[in-house]
Amino acid sequence: MTKHEEYEERTEKLLEPIMKENNFELVDVEYVKEAGNWYLRAYIDKEGGITLNDCELVNRTLSDIMDIEDFIPDAYILEVSSPGLGRQLKKEKDYKRSIGKDVDVRFYKAREVPAGKNKKIVSVKEITGTLKSYTDDTITIETDFSEDYEIKRSDISTIKLTVIF
């Protein structure tokens, strides 16, 4: 387990009672370095959507606990926020909740798919479709060119809910 994974896991455990007490859902925790700064981010949600006050409550509570636990030696910025509209699917519950919804799937490398009325083969790095099912190894989406298009999860760099404006 990397130090990032260890910090994320320990932070998740500290967040569990806060989530339960407030009827929030912990969507994800990440510990990442961006532009020279370390960030510890917690993404939370609740039925009807998370508010700024909810984020502030969790941030203050978690900050106090992190000051006591003090297991991250690096200086970091603590952020608590909503996962946003185009949330990434990472965990089992994310996939389960997203069955029947449109998703954008980005691949590590381009792959060939049929496109258009004549089903001409084109190379794409991203595809959109409706999530029909998933396993530990694959996802199946319905696209314009295929009712059941199966993709290995190991080929996917990111999968997010489609945001329609």
N, C-alpha and C positions, 0 to 999 in steps of 0.2 A: 504494500500500500504506500503510495507517495505521500509526502507531507501535505500536499493539497487535499488529497482524498481524506486523510486523517483529520485535518482541520474542518473540512466540510461535514464529515460524519459526526465529529464531536459537537459541532455547532447545531446540527440537526437534532441531536439528543437534548441539547439545552433548550431548543425551541419547542419541543414536543409539549411540555406542560403549558407553555404560553398559548400555543395553538388550541389545545384542548379547552383551556379556561375561557377563551374568547370565541370558540366555535369558528376558528379560522382553519384554513388548509395550508400546509406548507408545501409549496409547489416545487421549490428547488433551493439549494444553497450552492454558491460557487465562490471559490477563492482564486482570484486571477490577478495577474500583473498587466496593467495597461498604462502606457505612456510613463513608465518608471514608477508608478504607484501600485501598491497592493490594495485590492478591494475584496472585502468579505460581503457578499450579497445574499440576502434572503428574499425570495419571491414568495409572497403570500396571497391568498385569495379567500373569498367567502361567497356564499350564496348571495346573489344580488350585486356582487362586486365589492372590492376593497376600497376604502376611503383613505385620504391623506391622514386623518386622525388615527385610523387603524394602524397605518404604517408607523406613525410617530410613536404610538403606544408600544408597539413591538420593538422599535428601534431603541427607545429609552430603557425598556426592561432588559433587552438583550445586552445592551451596552453595559448596564450595571453588572450583569452576570459575567460578561466577558472580562470586565475589570477585575473581578474576584478570581475567576478561573485562570486567566492570564496564560493560556497555553500557546499563543501565537507570538513568537519572539520578534517578528518583523512589525514595523509600523504599518498600519492598514487603515483604510477608510471603510466604515461600516455603512451599508446601504440596505434599507428594507423597502421593497416596492411591490407593485402589482406585476404579474408576469406579462401584462400587456395583451393586446388583441391577437397579435401574431405569435402566440407563445409556442415555444419549442416543445416537442413531445420527447420526453426523456425516460419517464418511468411507466411502469405497467398501468397505473391509474390514468396517466395522460392518454395512452392509447385507447384504453377502455372508454373513457369519456368522449373520445373523438370519433368513435365509430359512426359512420354516416355523415361526417363533416368533410368539407374540402380541405385538402392539405397540399402544401408545396413541398416537394421532395427534391433536395439538392444532392447530387452525386459527387463523390471524390473525383471521378474522371468521367468524361463524356461517354454516353452510350447511345447506341442506335435504336430508334423507335420509328414506327410508321406514323405518318402525319398527313393530314388533309384528306380530301375525298378519294384521291387515287392511291392513298396509303404509301406514298413515296417515303423511303427510308431517310431520316435525318438524324444528325448527331446533336444531342442535347446534354446540358449539365444540370438541368432542372426540369421537373415535370409536375403538373398539377392534376389531381384527381380526387375522387371521393374514397376515403378510407373504408374498406369493406371488412377487413379482418387483419389479424396479426398473430405471429407466433414469436418465440424467442429468436428465431432465425430470419423470418421474412415478414413483409407486409404485403397486403393485396389491396390495390386501388382500382377503381373503375375510372377509365379515361375515355376520351373521344374515340380512341382507336382500339380499345380493348375493354371488355366487360370485367375481366379478371386479369389484371396485370400484376404479376408477382415480382417483388424486388427483394433481394437479399439485404438484410439490415447492415451487413458489413460493407455494402456498397454505398450506403447513405451517409453523407457528412452531416446533414441536418434535415429534420422534418418539422414543419411548422404549420399551424392552422393558417389557412388562406385568409387574408384580410381583403374584404371587398368594400370599396369606397363608393 
